Amino acid sequence: MKHAIALGRIIGTLAYMIDAPHRRIVRRNLRLAFPDWSPEKIRQTSKRFYKHLGATFVEICQLATYSKSDVIARVRVVGAERWQRALDSNQGLILVSAHLGNWEFGSQYTACFMQKPTLGVVKKIRFKPFNQWVHKLRTRFGINIIYKKGALPDMRQALRRNGVVGLLVDQSRRKEGVDVNFFGHRVPVTPAAAFLGLRCKSPILPIFCIREASGQLTVHVDHPLNIKWSGDLRADVQANTQLITDAVERMIRKYPEQWFWVHKRWKKYYPHLYPEYQLRRQRRKEREERREQRMAE
């Protein structure tokens, strides 16, 4: 374990040195999220983030060779009793997590820990060969993986059959999200978990797989969220999506170097943070317009 983490940190350090575009995104995101941090603290946190990402990459490669017993031996759980009580509720269970710590290892441990049908809802990776490899990795221990688009009926059916639905809720497409406050700034977040919790009366349990300073991977199981009910579905979805986002933010604040800061999380309302992305988007739009004009001629 220690050798793998050391190798991963070396890989991460090299990536930090050569990956200037993403390094800039990481620092801009950190400055927005932590405006009181000094430039030096932002720089050091950026370095630690890259080292963490390198270690996560090596661990995921190792994970492909692990058996169930290997996965269980590698992870410890804090709050297992809360997890078990939620499973015993017989109302289905919604697990919400984020791209924090080693989320892939956490999902594999979840499959090994639970004895219920589990549905994982993920975003499809554009590069098809890598998507196929990751899909095979994620489904090895019985998790059924589906993609986000059009997934709501399958999620609802799984919960009504007393199954488990797992969602990563820290990223969202512009068209599908409801606006909430995240690190003091507005972002769109998927409302799926809140909507399902309200409709199916299933408990919503925040859960995160964190790497401790020793290298130990620890699954932290939070308390089930106290879902707000007012009878106004739109308002309730909004309020409960904010509750879920608050749970994610609290954990990121505890382990800031372990969140996926390379994601352009605030691009909808703060596009100036990512000028290179906006330029590429504009150029792509112009190419598409020229193509349409040629076809019309």
C-alpha positions as CSV (number, residue, x, y, z in Angstrom):
1,M,0.0,0.0,0.0
2,K,2.7,2.5,1.0
3,H,4.7,1.8,-2.1
4,A,1.7,2.3,-4.4
5,I,0.8,5.6,-2.7
6,A,4.4,6.8,-3.0
7,L,4.4,5.9,-6.7
8,G,1.1,7.7,-7.2
9,R,2.4,10.8,-5.5
10,I,5.4,10.9,-7.8
11,I,3.0,10.6,-10.8
12,G,0.9,13.4,-9.3
13,T,3.9,15.6,-8.8
14,L,5.0,15.2,-12.4
15,A,1.4,15.9,-13.6
16,Y,1.4,19.1,-11.5
17,M,4.6,20.3,-13.1
18,I,3.5,19.7,-16.7
19,D,-0.3,20.1,-16.7
20,A,-0.5,23.9,-16.7
21,P,-4.0,24.2,-18.0
22,H,-5.6,22.1,-15.3
23,R,-3.3,23.5,-12.7
24,R,-4.8,26.9,-13.4
25,I,-8.3,25.6,-13.1
26,V,-7.5,24.0,-9.7
27,R,-6.1,27.3,-8.4
28,R,-8.9,29.4,-9.7
29,N,-11.5,27.1,-8.1
30,L,-9.6,27.1,-4.8
31,R,-9.5,30.9,-4.8
32,L,-13.2,31.1,-5.4
33,A,-14.0,28.5,-2.7
34,F,-11.6,29.8,-0.1
35,P,-11.2,33.5,-0.6
36,D,-9.4,34.0,2.7
37,W,-6.6,31.6,1.8
38,S,-3.2,33.0,1.0
39,P,-1.6,32.4,-2.5
40,E,0.9,30.1,-0.8
41,K,-1.8,27.9,0.8
42,I,-3.6,27.7,-2.5
43,R,-0.3,26.6,-4.2
44,Q,0.4,24.0,-1.6
45,T,-3.1,22.6,-1.6
46,S,-2.9,22.4,-5.4
47,K,0.2,20.3,-5.1
48,R,-1.3,18.0,-2.5
49,F,-4.4,17.6,-4.7
50,Y,-2.3,16.4,-7.6
51,K,-0.4,14.0,-5.4
52,H,-3.7,12.7,-4.1
53,L,-5.0,12.3,-7.7
54,G,-1.9,10.3,-8.6
55,A,-2.3,8.0,-5.6
56,T,-6.0,7.6,-6.5
57,F,-5.0,6.6,-10.1
58,V,-2.6,3.9,-8.9
59,E,-5.2,2.6,-6.3
60,I,-7.8,2.3,-9.1
61,C,-5.4,0.4,-11.3
62,Q,-4.7,-2.0,-8.3
63,L,-8.5,-2.3,-7.6
64,A,-9.0,-4.0,-11.0
65,T,-7.0,-7.0,-9.5
66,Y,-8.6,-7.1,-6.1
67,S,-11.0,-9.7,-4.8
68,K,-13.9,-8.9,-2.5
69,S,-11.8,-9.9,0.5
70,D,-9.0,-7.6,-0.7
71,V,-11.4,-4.7,-1.0
72,I,-12.9,-5.3,2.5
73,A,-9.4,-5.6,4.1
74,R,-8.3,-2.3,2.5
75,V,-11.1,-0.2,3.8
76,R,-12.4,0.6,7.3
77,V,-15.8,2.2,8.0
78,V,-16.8,5.0,10.4
79,G,-20.6,5.0,11.0
80,A,-21.3,1.4,9.9
81,E,-24.3,1.3,12.4
82,R,-25.9,4.2,10.6
83,W,-25.5,2.5,7.3
84,Q,-27.0,-0.8,8.6
85,R,-30.0,1.0,10.1
86,A,-30.7,2.8,6.8
87,L,-30.5,-0.6,5.0
88,D,-32.9,-2.1,7.5
89,S,-35.5,0.6,6.9
90,N,-37.1,-1.4,4.1
91,Q,-37.8,1.7,2.1
92,G,-34.9,1.6,-0.3
93,L,-31.8,3.7,0.3
94,I,-30.2,6.6,-1.6
95,L,-26.5,6.9,-1.2
96,V,-25.1,10.3,-2.2
97,S,-21.4,10.9,-2.6
98,A,-18.9,13.0,-4.5
99,H,-15.7,12.9,-6.5
100,L,-13.9,13.1,-3.2
101,G,-11.1,10.8,-1.8
102,N,-11.2,7.5,-3.8
103,W,-14.8,7.4,-4.9
104,E,-14.2,4.3,-7.1
105,F,-12.8,2.3,-4.2
106,G,-15.8,3.5,-2.1
107,S,-18.3,2.2,-4.6
108,Q,-16.6,-1.2,-4.8
109,Y,-16.6,-1.4,-1.0
110,T,-20.3,-0.5,-1.0
111,A,-20.9,-3.5,-3.4
112,C,-19.0,-5.8,-1.0
113,F,-20.6,-4.5,2.2
114,M,-24.2,-4.6,1.2
115,Q,-26.4,-7.6,0.4
116,K,-29.0,-5.7,-1.6
117,P,-29.4,-4.9,-5.3
118,T,-27.5,-1.7,-6.0
119,L,-27.9,0.7,-8.9
120,G,-25.1,3.1,-9.6
121,V,-25.9,6.1,-11.8
122,V,-22.9,7.6,-13.5
123,K,-21.9,10.0,-16.3
124,K,-20.7,8.2,-19.5
125,I,-17.0,8.7,-20.3
126,R,-16.6,10.0,-23.8
127,F,-13.5,7.9,-24.7
128,K,-15.2,4.6,-25.4
129,P,-12.3,2.1,-24.6
130,F,-11.8,3.8,-21.2
131,N,-15.5,3.9,-20.5
132,Q,-15.7,0.1,-21.2
133,W,-12.8,-0.6,-18.8
134,V,-14.3,1.5,-16.1
135,H,-17.7,0.0,-16.6
136,K,-16.2,-3.5,-16.2
137,L,-14.4,-2.4,-13.1
138,R,-17.5,-0.9,-11.5
139,T,-19.7,-3.9,-12.1
140,R,-17.4,-6.7,-11.0
141,F,-19.1,-7.2,-7.6
142,G,-22.7,-6.9,-8.6
143,I,-23.4,-3.2,-8.9
144,N,-25.7,-2.5,-11.9
145,I,-24.4,0.7,-13.7
146,I,-26.7,2.9,-15.7
147,Y,-26.0,6.3,-17.3
148,K,-27.7,9.5,-16.1
149,K,-29.7,10.3,-19.2
150,G,-33.2,8.9,-18.7
151,A,-32.2,7.1,-15.5
152,L,-35.0,8.4,-13.2
153,P,-37.6,5.6,-13.9
154,D,-35.0,2.9,-13.2
155,M,-33.9,4.6,-10.0
156,R,-37.5,4.9,-8.8
157,Q,-38.2,1.2,-9.6
158,A,-35.0,0.1,-7.7
159,L,-36.0,2.0,-4.6
160,R,-39.6,0.7,-4.7
161,R,-38.1,-2.8,-4.7
162,N,-36.2,-1.9,-1.6
163,G,-32.9,-1.6,-3.5
164,V,-30.1,0.9,-3.2
165,V,-29.3,3.8,-5.5
166,G,-25.9,5.5,-5.5
167,L,-25.3,8.9,-7.0
168,L,-22.3,11.3,-7.3
169,V,-24.0,14.7,-6.8
170,D,-21.1,17.2,-7.0
171,Q,-21.3,17.6,-10.8
172,S,-24.3,18.5,-13.0
173,R,-25.2,19.4,-16.5
174,R,-26.7,22.9,-17.0
175,K,-30.0,21.7,-18.3
176,E,-30.8,19.2,-15.5
177,G,-29.8,21.1,-12.4
178,V,-31.5,23.2,-9.8
179,D,-29.5,26.1,-8.4
180,V,-28.1,25.9,-4.9
181,N,-25.3,27.5,-2.9
182,F,-21.9,25.7,-3.0
183,F,-19.0,27.3,-1.2
184,G,-20.9,30.6,-1.2
185,H,-21.6,30.6,-5.0
186,R,-24.5,29.5,-7.1
187,V,-24.2,26.2,-9.0
188,P,-26.6,23.8,-10.7
189,V,-27.0,20.4,-8.9
190,T,-28.9,17.4,-10.0
191,P,-32.2,17.2,-8.1
192,A,-32.6,13.4,-8.6
193,A,-31.6,12.4,-5.1
194,A,-33.9,14.9,-3.4
195,F,-36.8,14.1,-5.8
196,L,-36.5,10.4,-5.2
197,G,-36.2,10.8,-1.4
198,L,-39.5,12.8,-1.5
199,R,-41.4,10.5,-3.9
200,C,-40.2,7.1,-2.6
201,K,-39.8,8.2,1.1
202,S,-36.3,6.6,1.0
203,P,-33.6,7.7,3.4
204,I,-30.7,9.7,1.9
205,L,-27.3,8.8,3.3
206,P,-24.2,10.8,2.5
207,I,-21.1,8.5,2.3
208,F,-17.5,9.3,1.3
209,C,-14.4,7.2,0.9
210,I,-11.5,9.3,2.2
211,R,-7.7,8.6,2.3
212,E,-6.3,9.3,5.7
213,A,-2.7,10.7,6.3
214,S,-1.5,7.1,6.9
215,G,-2.8,6.0,3.5
216,Q,-5.7,4.1,5.0
217,L,-9.0,4.4,3.1
218,T,-11.9,5.1,5.3
219,V,-15.6,5.2,4.4
220,H,-17.3,7.9,6.4
221,V,-21.0,7.4,6.8
222,D,-22.8,10.5,7.7
223,H,-26.2,10.7,9.5
224,P,-29.2,10.3,7.2
225,L,-30.5,13.7,6.1
226,N,-33.5,15.2,7.7
227,I,-35.7,15.6,4.7
228,K,-37.9,18.7,4.6
229,W,-41.5,18.2,3.7
230,S,-43.9,21.1,3.1
231,G,-46.2,19.8,0.3
232,D,-44.7,22.1,-2.3
233,L,-42.7,19.6,-4.4
234,R,-40.7,22.2,-6.3
235,A,-39.7,24.1,-3.1
236,D,-39.0,20.8,-1.3
237,V,-36.7,19.5,-4.1
238,Q,-34.8,22.8,-3.9
239,A,-34.4,22.8,-0.1
240,N,-33.4,19.1,0.1
241,T,-30.9,19.4,-2.8
242,Q,-29.3,22.2,-0.8
243,L,-29.2,19.9,2.2
244,I,-27.4,17.3,0.2
245,T,-25.0,19.9,-1.3
246,D,-24.2,21.2,2.3
247,A,-23.3,17.6,3.3
248,V,-20.9,17.4,0.4
249,E,-19.3,20.8,1.1
250,R,-18.8,20.0,4.8
251,M,-16.7,16.9,3.9
252,I,-14.8,18.7,1.2
253,R,-13.9,21.4,3.7
254,K,-12.4,18.7,6.0
255,Y,-10.4,17.2,3.1
256,P,-9.9,20.0,0.6
257,E,-7.0,18.4,-1.2
258,Q,-9.1,15.3,-2.0
259,W,-11.9,16.9,-4.1
260,F,-11.8,16.9,-7.9
261,W,-10.8,20.6,-8.3
262,V,-10.0,20.2,-12.0
263,H,-13.8,20.1,-12.8
264,K,-15.1,23.5,-14.1
265,R,-17.8,23.4,-11.4
266,W,-18.8,27.1,-11.5
267,K,-18.8,27.6,-15.3
268,K,-22.5,28.4,-15.6
269,Y,-22.5,31.5,-13.4
270,Y,-18.8,32.3,-13.3
271,P,-17.6,31.7,-16.8
272,H,-14.7,34.2,-16.3
273,L,-13.0,31.5,-14.2
274,Y,-12.4,29.4,-17.3
275,P,-11.6,31.8,-20.2
276,E,-9.8,29.0,-22.2
277,Y,-12.9,26.8,-22.0
278,Q,-15.1,29.7,-23.1
279,L,-12.8,30.4,-26.0
280,R,-12.8,26.8,-27.2
281,R,-16.6,26.7,-26.9
282,Q,-16.9,29.9,-29.0
283,R,-14.6,28.5,-31.6
284,R,-16.5,25.2,-31.7
285,K,-19.8,27.1,-32.1
286,E,-18.3,29.1,-35.0
287,R,-17.1,26.0,-36.7
288,E,-20.5,24.5,-36.4
289,E,-22.1,27.6,-37.9
290,R,-19.7,27.6,-40.8
291,R,-20.5,23.9,-41.4
292,E,-24.2,24.6,-41.4
293,Q,-23.8,27.5,-43.9
294,R,-21.8,25.3,-46.3
295,M,-24.5,22.6,-46.1
296,A,-27.2,25.2,-46.8
297,E,-25.3,26.4,-49.8
